[in-house]
Amino acid sequence: MNKKRMIENFLEMIKIHSPSNNERVYAEYLIKLLKELGGEIYLDEGYKNYGGNAPVIFAKFKGNLSGEGVTLAAHMDVIEPALGVNPIIENNIIKTDGTTTLGGDDKAGITSIIETLRTIKENNLNHRDIFVLLTPCEEAGMLGAKNIDWTSVPSNMKPATNMLVIDNAGRAGLIAHTAPSKYGITFTFNGKKAHAGIEPEKGINAVCMAAEAISNMKIGRIDEFTTSNIGSIKSTFPTNVVANHCVVTAELRGHFEEKILEMLNSYEKSCKNAAILFGGEYSIEKRHDYPALKPKDDLKFAKEFAKIYEDIDVQSELKIIGGGSDSNILAKEGFNSIIIGVGMYDVHTVNEYLVIDDLFKTTEAILKYITQ
Ligand SMILES: [Zn+2]
């Protein structure tokens, strides 16, 4: 590994602006780089379905070691504001000047992948089959991963089942293997309009109906594995009108689908009871944002990687996380992902920073895993 080259590569990449839906310039940079490193490339153009402009990049580096291949995955898009990043290096960290995000999420992950490939090529190291999967639009509802047309992916380019996703906030050594399923919910309440001062008794107030329904819902932490939240309640009438329309948005996430469905049913019941009480109407719209991520091999892969960290004196920790990512979407296609820490902190904010040592350590672990 060449640490200096790695930092230079990171600094070069964070200066390429690549917000969700507009990653093309960065994707072209990466395609060129992966080709130079000897990768066979396949591009998926799923972005045409959602108005983005960058392909999902598949790259393959045929190995000469037996054993299962491994996929290295990361996302190309970054959270705004990310134009004109002015990085400041202070001892062991890289941060911004406080006006932009750093883009370490997830360019630190991509830096790690590139340095792994460079080191292998430069030293002619024996390695297993390596597949690289770089997605656009992860931060905007995982649209890149969701829109991959798997039926068109050539069979020789289909990534290996075991996938190392280098996109976890926190230190090197963290290995996330389980993440919740998530539903977005929209509750709509319809009442009856009336003049609020002259004849309020003729109206049915949809805001009050929503309030009644919400007050009977269990919101927040439901159990160890399940959470819910109300995000907005919207009704915009002047105060002299009995509001006849109110829309509430919420989410439910959890590690067990049955429990989520049980909560959805209980929410529906609360809405129904409120509608009966008020003589109004309700409707519920559910959107399954992503399925749960669960290990498909009884944690074999996660534990193998934990051992690699321990071998290089990095304390490993297997983790269950509360947020979804590309891994949740890819799990549907049969991929077995672990999401590893790469030293990024305070991501999605202008205080984001990267701990250089953690970036090195995770890269070292990946290199060791692939070449043994
Ligand atoms: Zn990320």
Boltz pocket constraint, residues with backbone or C-beta under 6 A from the ligand:
constraints:
  - pocket:
      binder: B
      contacts: [[A, 75], [A, 105], [A, 106], [A, 138], [A, 167]]
      max_distance: 6.0
